[in-house]
Every structure is written in C-alpha cells, then in structure tokens.
Amino acid sequence: VQLVESGGGLVQPGGSLRLSCAASGGTFSSRNMGWARQVPGKGLEWVSRIYSDGTTYYADSVKGRFTISRDTGDTVYLQMNSLKPEDTAVYYCTTGIYWGQGTQVTVSS
C-alpha cells in the first residue's frame, strides 16, 4: 500500500491550497481515509476524515474552511481555504494504518 500526497506549498494568509492523496496497492473506495497534520515539536492533530459511507469529520480548528472529498478512484482531496499561519504544518494522508510521507504547507506573508 502506498499513499502519496501532493499539493503543499507556500501560500499567503487567506489563500487556498488543494492537497491530493493518491492511493495504490489496494482497494480504497471502501476504506475510511483522512488527513492529519503535525508541527515540529507538537503532537499529531487529526484534521479531517471521510468515511466509507461518505460522512465527514472536521477538527474544530478547520471547520468551515477545509473540505475533504474523494473521487471514484483512489484519490482523496483536502481543499483548504482561508488559510491561517497556524495551519502551517506537515500534512499526512492516512487510512489509519498506512501513512503517506507528508507534504509541507506553509502559510506566511
């Protein structure tokens, strides 16, 4: 199983980014998928999850600004709008068991 994130980068406060997670090596349409983030020296924070039935979960810190979705294949997205400096972190895609390598998101002017 391999999860590969992309779409991170540097963006100004108030800007947007769209993260993608391409999954391979298994069947993922029926799996719960999610995004977590980590700031160096701090613990891992769950950001969002999408369950096999399509229901979603968001951390209070991102609710109303981030949207998780998945296509009919094996790709999961995280649309991030109205980004804040405190959103700066390495973002990981995960099934809960398997983890990607992470993609850096930096929000700074």
Secondary structure as UniProt FT lines:
FT   STRAND          2..6
FT   STRAND          9..11
FT   TURN            13..14
FT   STRAND          17..24
FT   TURN            29..30
FT   STRAND          33..38
FT   TURN            40..41
FT   STRAND          44..50
FT   TURN            52..53
FT   STRAND          56..58
FT   TURN            60..65
FT   STRAND          66..70
FT   STRAND          75..80
FT   HELIX           85..87
FT   STRAND          89..94
FT   STRAND          103..107
//
